[in-house]
Amino acid sequence: LDNIGMTVQEGFNNCSQVAPPFQTNCNPGAAEWMVTRSAAASKWEEAFPTMANLSHNHPGVPAFNQISSNSYCNCSEFMNPLPDGAPQMWLTNVSNNVEDASCF
């Protein structure tokens, strides 16, 4: 979980060109094209309804993730340090993740 879309790759996410993937550097535009103009648009839209709205719904932000109820073992840290206010400001839930010492 990182915010590279808000920093280094911000230009790839705050854009408006709608075109097929690999024919644009605009990530939300490629997603919108997939659900509105591709041959399988209806299938994409049914499977991923939020793709049509990415350019208006927290572009570049790693939003709406659920990272919960995981166990981890022998890690120096479960997640990289996040900026102040994250993950709450990213509308992301990080909870109930526990270290399992039984693997040691």
Order of alpha helices (4+ residues) and beta strands (2+ residues): alpha-alpha-alpha-beta-beta-beta-beta
